């Protein structure tokens, strides 16, 4: 058990990237099936979602520390704190509509992070582009609602779903393969 909690950050991030992807697939399957989950199970899945995303964000600085300034470590820590606190707020009964600022911060950070590292070889180009496209869609969509109180019409929900899917796939698999590449190059 000790090895699980003291494993290298690359292994932890890779595991959480797969968990994050799997949790999002479960959320999509539940949404399309129309099944209503028990509140306790939904809260547990939301907690796992937030915890896995937090772990990926904290590890992201160490993945790219040669390409970003030192203060990015603190920015990632703050973002991870917002994500986990937002997750706790979201799983309480006090908030019915979700925690929109958390999604905006995550999408905006992913956009800035991906654009900053674009072409540096940290992430594979396909995952860079997928993450940038998804983060751009979500940043625009959430900022319209968050800052301008504009309710996006239902006809555009499919665009939001596509943006969410792109961001989840690019972010999780991009980090998974980037850590794999980093660990294999450092082992040689």
Steps between C-alpha positions, in 0.01 A plus 500: 500500500789734574625467142164617368514825697871562441519411133676734257292794382506377141335172593243680714415740219469222243264304727289807568487587129344161429263532798399848383426371150305201637291716736407731213400201285281379789340846529427503126356147508275585794385822333409331172338198663262713701575304816489704815777394732471498874613831646772332706647327195481819296675689780771233519555517123517880518758477778711253301468730196623801699777310675635350176490838324676663796776239490553550127516879541752484785719256305478711184751752634758227556436367153578835336723672756782543246267702274310722745606747771521404868186694594291258292539250784303732727244572228443127455465458875238774511311350206509157662361654818217666305419169330486294818310767696262546208443127496415505870263792447340322205431177689320684779129548474539877521584540132263369237643647181863393530811701568553686173808704603693177563436382144594841362828504694586149390420567133683835501805350672505207256488744210786715635705196600459331163574816304810565712636150450395471136783361291737440795471125475346455846170379356444317177367745237165324457422537871619861500257585220211303648550665840523849348181452295303362796632762743418779255139380464454466876674826585273694264185315610562526873618862481180602319294353781732600785580859404205604283217285644426378149316171491622294207208364292432127508591474133862571591522244781648251254787744436559523875493121526752475214723757670477316831581168334797646313638660815460183706660280234784740423570584863490147640666309217742785434623487859502120501721473192715800593589343835565170325733672254676689779547194717627287210746768387635549854538122549723468192 
